[in-house]
Amino acid sequence: MEWCKFLKSTVAGVALVALLSLLTGCTTNLEKFRKEGVRLYKTEQYDQSLATLKQALNEDQFDPVSNAYAGLIEFRADHLQQAEYHLRLALNADPSSEEAKSGLTATLVKQGKPDAALDALERSAKLAEQVDDPRWLKSNFKAPYTKDVEERLFLGKIDDRVRIAKAYESLGDYDNAFTYYKKALEFAPDNAGLLMDIGTLAERAKNPERAREYLRLAYLKDPATPGLTAAMTRNGLAISDVIGSPK
């Protein structure tokens, strides 16, 4: 229906349609084609998946999930302009979409437009900063929970900043990469994997003192972090030195 398509063209509309669909069933065909398209994608039947996703998009051209997976398929086929088109639509409709954020970043970087990729990621991260944790609403049994987008935005605050950091790191801009890793660390100070990422970034930036500092912190949080002991060895940091140092 046209009114469903209009609502889904906005972030607020995504949540509203989720509620209205419970009452009207306006997305029945959309959901059927979307689910099948995603299933085909995950079984690597990409041509069939794209054809099915296009049927979903005939029902709602702004559907974020269908656009995200269509964009990923176009990216795999090296159809970069088509991929960018679908992935931008997906991210505009659902700024919390991990598939859209990752796919759009890869697409823009491959097109030689890293600044555009960073701009899209930074806008998404800034949007997430404005979102409070909505999960307490799940305890309200009197009304359906319609805050899925806001929840994903809130929980994605760390990943958004890490994604930006890795984009800068891939471009050789280690200062900005470190800045965004630190922003992510503000939300997850005990995340050993994140601490190790900062340590290996420092190693890449030829800053062994900072590398050892963050690798030591990572070991204190979780000594079983994959790849951590090898990184420590490369940077001349012994386990005995870590255990014997103050926390």
Helices and strands as residue ranges (DSSP letters): H 2-7, H 11-24, H 28-42, H 46-59, H 64-76, H 80-93, H 98-110, H 114-129, G 135-139, H 148-155, H 157-170, H 174-187, H 192-204, H 208-221, H 228-234, H 239-243
